[in-house]
């Protein structure tokens, strides 16, 4: 964990992210035609190497799929929505219906998963930017597939970047789907993020 993160920072980030992902739940519920609940995120601040190892462990070294979206402004980096491959198919099947044959499902997976990623990532990024008073621009989302380090890699250097790694449980009425969110930022952007979080906390305490 980086030394400029303390318990108050962590609690504030948890609150901010929880609000952000909560705003995506209603839209996603309509998309999958089922009640969707997103758990309070479990947050860790890791080096890129640690994040890759954690993702490898959580997914048992298996293939993962992700939607990646770059952002820029006072903070620069990319944000990822990550699922183990099987869980991504479960989510897509929830969207398209259990009647869709598996061969057709895999053909439609990328398009459907991009739609899910676009909803969640835009909701999270937009909500965080609004709450923290940051002006951020984002790119169109991209679909990626691979294992831990391959998924997280986007010009990542272990020496000058930080991963804000979040585990979120996506609970549908019919099944539980475990996914992950990751923010990858250079150290300068990470410090700007924490400064903005501290300003947010100070404004809350000031009433």
MIMISE-844945 format. One record per residue (C-alpha): x, y, z. Coordinates in steps of 0.1 Angstrom, whole numbers, padded with zeros to 4 digits. Layout:
<rec x="X" y="Y" z="Z"/>
...
***
This chain:
<rec x="0000" y="0000" z="0000"/>
<rec x="0013" y="0034" z="-0008"/>
<rec x="0023" y="0056" z="0022"/>
<rec x="0000" y="0086" z="0012"/>
<rec x="-0031" y="0065" z="0017"/>
<rec x="-0046" y="0064" z="0052"/>
<rec x="-0077" y="0049" z="0068"/>
<rec x="-0097" y="0081" z="0063"/>
<rec x="-0087" y="0082" z="0026"/>
<rec x="-0097" y="0046" z="0022"/>
<rec x="-0131" y="0051" z="0038"/>
<rec x="-0138" y="0082" z="0016"/>
<rec x="-0128" y="0064" z="-0016"/>
<rec x="-0151" y="0035" z="-0006"/>
<rec x="-0180" y="0059" z="-0001"/>
<rec x="-0173" y="0077" z="-0034"/>
<rec x="-0170" y="0045" z="-0054"/>
<rec x="-0200" y="0029" z="-0037"/>
<rec x="-0221" y="0059" z="-0048"/>
<rec x="-0207" y="0058" z="-0083"/>
<rec x="-0214" y="0021" z="-0089"/>
<rec x="-0248" y="0023" z="-0073"/>
<rec x="-0259" y="0047" z="-0100"/>
<rec x="-0252" y="0021" z="-0126"/>
<rec x="-0274" y="-0005" z="-0109"/>
<rec x="-0307" y="0008" z="-0122"/>
<rec x="-0296" y="0010" z="-0158"/>
<rec x="-0280" y="-0025" z="-0157"/>
<rec x="-0311" y="-0039" z="-0141"/>
<rec x="-0331" y="-0028" z="-0171"/>
<rec x="-0305" y="-0042" z="-0194"/>
<rec x="-0305" y="-0077" z="-0179"/>
<rec x="-0342" y="-0076" z="-0170"/>
<rec x="-0334" y="-0087" z="-0135"/>
<rec x="-0328" y="-0071" z="-0101"/>
<rec x="-0291" y="-0062" z="-0099"/>
<rec x="-0273" y="-0054" z="-0067"/>
<rec x="-0237" y="-0042" z="-0065"/>
<rec x="-0219" y="-0049" z="-0033"/>
<rec x="-0198" y="-0023" z="-0014"/>
<rec x="-0164" y="-0025" z="-0031"/>
<rec x="-0134" y="-0041" z="-0014"/>
<rec x="-0106" y="-0016" z="-0021"/>
<rec x="-0069" y="-0022" z="-0023"/>
<rec x="-0041" y="0002" z="-0035"/>
<rec x="-0015" y="-0019" z="-0053"/>
<rec x="0014" y="-0017" z="-0076"/>
<rec x="0007" y="-0030" z="-0111"/>
<rec x="0027" y="-0062" z="-0103"/>
<rec x="0007" y="-0068" z="-0072"/>
<rec x="-0026" y="-0061" z="-0090"/>
<rec x="-0017" y="-0086" z="-0117"/>
<rec x="-0008" y="-0112" z="-0092"/>
<rec x="-0041" y="-0106" z="-0073"/>
<rec x="-0061" y="-0109" z="-0105"/>
<rec x="-0043" y="-0141" z="-0114"/>
<rec x="-0051" y="-0155" z="-0080"/>
<rec x="-0088" y="-0144" z="-0080"/>
<rec x="-0093" y="-0159" z="-0114"/>
<rec x="-0072" y="-0190" z="-0108"/>
<rec x="-0049" y="-0181" z="-0137"/>
<rec x="-0077" y="-0184" z="-0162"/>
<rec x="-0087" y="-0162" z="-0191"/>
<rec x="-0104" y="-0129" z="-0183"/>
<rec x="-0122" y="-0104" z="-0204"/>
<rec x="-0124" y="-0067" z="-0198"/>
<rec x="-0136" y="-0033" z="-0210"/>
<rec x="-0109" y="-0007" z="-0209"/>
<rec x="-0116" y="0031" z="-0210"/>
<rec x="-0089" y="0057" z="-0210"/>
<rec x="-0094" y="0090" z="-0192"/>
<rec x="-0074" y="0123" z="-0191"/>
<rec x="-0075" y="0156" z="-0173"/>
<rec x="-0060" y="0164" z="-0139"/>
<rec x="-0058" y="0126" z="-0136"/>
<rec x="-0046" y="0104" z="-0165"/>
<rec x="-0049" y="0067" z="-0168"/>
<rec x="-0073" y="0040" z="-0177"/>
<rec x="-0102" y="0022" z="-0160"/>
<rec x="-0111" y="-0014" z="-0165"/>
<rec x="-0142" y="-0036" z="-0158"/>
<rec x="-0129" y="-0072" z="-0155"/>
<rec x="-0147" y="-0105" z="-0154"/>
<rec x="-0135" y="-0141" z="-0155"/>
<rec x="-0144" y="-0154" z="-0190"/>
<rec x="-0171" y="-0177" z="-0178"/>
<rec x="-0187" y="-0150" z="-0156"/>
<rec x="-0187" y="-0126" z="-0185"/>
<rec x="-0207" y="-0152" z="-0205"/>
<rec x="-0231" y="-0156" z="-0176"/>
<rec x="-0237" y="-0118" z="-0176"/>
<rec x="-0242" y="-0117" z="-0214"/>
<rec x="-0266" y="-0146" z="-0212"/>
<rec x="-0286" y="-0127" z="-0186"/>
<rec x="-0288" y="-0098" z="-0210"/>
<rec x="-0297" y="-0118" z="-0241"/>
<rec x="-0317" y="-0146" z="-0226"/>
<rec x="-0310" y="-0182" z="-0217"/>
<rec x="-0325" y="-0194" z="-0251"/>
<rec x="-0295" y="-0180" z="-0271"/>
<rec x="-0273" y="-0210" z="-0282"/>
<rec x="-0237" y="-0209" z="-0269"/>
<rec x="-0221" y="-0205" z="-0303"/>
<rec x="-0243" y="-0174" z="-0310"/>
<rec x="-0236" y="-0162" z="-0275"/>
<rec x="-0199" y="-0161" z="-0280"/>
<rec x="-0204" y="-0142" z="-0312"/>
<rec x="-0225" y="-0116" z="-0294"/>
<rec x="-0204" y="-0115" z="-0263"/>
<rec x="-0180" y="-0087" z="-0273"/>
<rec x="-0208" y="-0063" z="-0283"/>
<rec x="-0229" y="-0070" z="-0253"/>
<rec x="-0200" y="-0069" z="-0228"/>
<rec x="-0189" y="-0035" z="-0243"/>
<rec x="-0224" y="-0022" z="-0236"/>
<rec x="-0222" y="-0034" z="-0200"/>
<rec x="-0188" y="-0019" z="-0196"/>
<rec x="-0198" y="0014" z="-0211"/>
<rec x="-0226" y="0018" z="-0186"/>
<rec x="-0206" y="0009" z="-0155"/>
<rec x="-0174" y="0027" z="-0164"/>
<rec x="-0191" y="0059" z="-0176"/>
<rec x="-0213" y="0059" z="-0144"/>
<rec x="-0183" y="0054" z="-0122"/>
<rec x="-0160" y="0079" z="-0139"/>
<rec x="-0187" y="0105" z="-0143"/>
<rec x="-0199" y="0102" z="-0107"/>
<rec x="-0163" y="0104" z="-0093"/>
<rec x="-0155" y="0134" z="-0115"/>
<rec x="-0186" y="0152" z="-0103"/>
<rec x="-0182" y="0144" z="-0067"/>
<rec x="-0145" y="0154" z="-0066"/>
<rec x="-0150" y="0184" z="-0089"/>
<rec x="-0126" y="0171" z="-0115"/>
<rec x="-0128" y="0177" z="-0153"/>
<rec x="-0121" y="0144" z="-0170"/>
<rec x="-0124" y="0133" z="-0206"/>
<rec x="-0128" y="0096" z="-0215"/>
<rec x="-0122" y="0076" z="-0247"/>
<rec x="-0145" y="0050" z="-0263"/>
<rec x="-0144" y="0017" z="-0244"/>
<rec x="-0123" y="-0011" z="-0259"/>
<rec x="-0127" y="-0049" z="-0254"/>
<rec x="-0097" y="-0069" z="-0242"/>
<rec x="-0090" y="-0105" z="-0233"/>
<rec x="-0061" y="-0122" z="-0216"/>
<rec x="-0047" y="-0130" z="-0182"/>
<rec x="-0039" y="-0107" z="-0152"/>
<rec x="-0008" y="-0088" z="-0164"/>
<rec x="-0021" y="-0087" z="-0200"/>
<rec x="-0054" y="-0073" z="-0190"/>
<rec x="-0039" y="-0046" z="-0168"/>
<rec x="-0011" y="-0036" z="-0192"/>
<rec x="-0015" y="-0003" z="-0208"/>
<rec x="0020" y="0011" z="-0207"/>
<rec x="0021" y="0002" z="-0170"/>
<rec x="0054" y="0005" z="-0152"/>
<rec x="0058" y="-0010" z="-0118"/>
<rec x="0079" y="0020" z="-0107"/>
<rec x="0056" y="0049" z="-0115"/>
<rec x="0020" y="0037" z="-0115"/>
<rec x="-0006" y="0027" z="-0089"/>
<rec x="-0037" y="0005" z="-0093"/>
<rec x="-0068" y="0012" z="-0073"/>
<rec x="-0082" y="-0023" z="-0074"/>
<rec x="-0118" y="-0030" z="-0064"/>
<rec x="-0137" y="-0062" z="-0061"/>
<rec x="-0174" y="-0059" z="-0066"/>
<rec x="-0200" y="-0087" z="-0064"/>
<rec x="-0227" y="-0084" z="-0091"/>
<rec x="-0257" y="-0101" z="-0076"/>
<rec x="-0286" y="-0111" z="-0099"/>
<rec x="-0317" y="-0129" z="-0087"/>
<rec x="-0306" y="-0160" z="-0106"/>
<rec x="-0269" y="-0160" z="-0100"/>
<rec x="-0239" y="-0142" z="-0084"/>
<rec x="-0214" y="-0128" z="-0108"/>
<rec x="-0180" y="-0116" z="-0095"/>
<rec x="-0163" y="-0087" z="-0113"/>
<rec x="-0135" y="-0063" z="-0107"/>
<rec x="-0129" y="-0026" z="-0113"/>
<rec x="-0094" y="-0013" z="-0117"/>
<rec x="-0081" y="0023" z="-0120"/>
<rec x="-0046" y="0025" z="-0133"/>
<rec x="-0029" y="0059" z="-0128"/>
<rec x="0007" y="0072" z="-0127"/>
<rec x="0019" y="0083" z="-0093"/>
<rec x="0013" y="0120" z="-0101"/>
<rec x="-0023" y="0113" z="-0111"/>
<rec x="-0028" y="0091" z="-0080"/>
<rec x="-0016" y="0120" z="-0058"/>
<rec x="-0040" y="0143" z="-0075"/>
<rec x="-0068" y="0118" z="-0069"/>
<rec x="-0060" y="0115" z="-0032"/>
<rec x="-0057" y="0153" z="-0029"/>
<rec x="-0092" y="0156" z="-0044"/>
<rec x="-0105" y="0130" z="-0020"/>
<rec x="-0091" y="0148" z="0009"/>
<rec x="-0107" y="0181" z="-0003"/>
<rec x="-0140" y="0162" z="-0005"/>
<rec x="-0136" y="0149" z="0030"/>
<rec x="-0127" y="0184" z="0043"/>
<rec x="-0158" y="0199" z="0026"/>
<rec x="-0180" y="0173" z="0042"/>
<rec x="-0166" y="0179" z="0076"/>
<rec x="-0170" y="0216" z="0072"/>
<rec x="-0207" y="0211" z="0066"/>
***
